[in-house]
Amino acid sequence: MPTLARRRILVRRDAGLYAYERTLARSGFAPVAGADEAGRGACAGPLVVGAAVLAPGKRGEVPGLADSKLLTPLARERAYEQVIARAVAWSVIIVPPDEVDRVGLHRSNIIAMRRALARLDPAPSYVLTDGFPVTGLGVPGLAMWKGDQVAACIAAASVIAKVTRDRIMCDLHEQWPAYGFDAHKGYVTDDHQQALTTHGPSPVHRRSYANVARVVSLGDEGWKGEPDL
């Protein structure tokens, strides 16, 4: 049972997806925001961070809400529409691949989470993040292991980030169809690696990633043709 604040606010992990926000709200920490990312492990496309504050009570209960990675694409789209409709506040930050290369993945992730949370209005009184602590927010927070599976606001942020990023990757597929971005969304698969080896990296590949850097080191500096516009 994790301690959520210095006053020893305890929450059972089996108490349900909305238990963290409700326990914190009863203890005077409302509203509660969640933040999560999509695309951290991808070697192409942007890093996307979502943040969300769900409405209190029944209105904030999102049908079908779960960790976005556990949902089918159709279920994610449905959950996304419900999250947007039921959130008191939500935001999304898109970090382009060249910025990930320049700033670094982890630092880009933390900066984007901080920016996404700062955009929320009303501002949160407590922040729950998936995996990594975010400092400098001016409010208490908790980094949660697999938080998108145990806290509703993080799951909502996960859905926002994932759906936003998937839509971007499908748009990028229209420009760079040789890589199959619509299927793997920029993550490393056998087909993606084969396309990367054949065509070289596109402008949206992250050159700081080992598999992309390896192709560049072999002499394939980049896409040799023109995008399909």
Order of alpha helices (4+ residues) and beta strands (2+ residues): alpha-beta-beta-alpha-beta-alpha-alpha-beta-beta-alpha-alpha-alpha-alpha
